[in-house]
């Protein structure tokens, strides 16, 4: 244990730690594509996980392969501190420091200061992160930006079929969970009945063509899914018959992922990630 200095104690108990928590959340919420430049000019993507207290760094190598580093952090009165020094993109550092004047985080390495800023556009292509950094896309029952009329109609038809069916079910949420290593997707539909919550699970393998467009193939379904597969036909027919392009769909208020059918361009939908 390292004792606090009087200055650190005054800052902590004076509310500085709470201030760092607040500005870090605001910084993360207001910037969709955080990065800092590597020493060779490549962009290093930065993503905060404020729930697990992990900072993720992403970098594409010369061959376009993704390398990642996920580093646990703690908060200090000056920003974010890592237990061990981090080496990425030609820099070695152990802290992200908060600049109150510029309202940004920065690193210091070898006497150089490097700001973390918003690139304005994606630093790492979506398909490189799908199934590794971006694992689960959650679609709520309410409409989100970037959803087509065709999708909303399909969802409404499935919802009505379930509610009028023998079990009187209501869709509460849909989750699409990807695993890049095994090239699999789990499609979980959370349904409620008289206060109880149940999962209808469809499992898929997937493959991407030269353009990066994905085709899903169903491999199995659990018992709940088999009971309501016909009611879900309006949704399943697109997932199982179409090929999809997947990408970011960001708005000023949220970070979304979009499934866009290249088979039926009028069919597309978004979810939170």
PyMOL commands that set and color helices and strands:
alter all, ss='L'
color gray80, all
select helices_A, chain A and resi 6-13+16-30+126-129+149-164+223-228+233-241
alter helices_A, ss='H'
color red, helices_A
select strands_A, chain A and resi 34-37+43-49+54-60+66-75+79-88+91-99+104-109+112-115+117-118+136-140+170-179+184-193+196-208+214-221+243-251+254-261+268-272
alter strands_A, ss='S'
color yellow, strands_A
deselect
rebuild
show_as cartoon
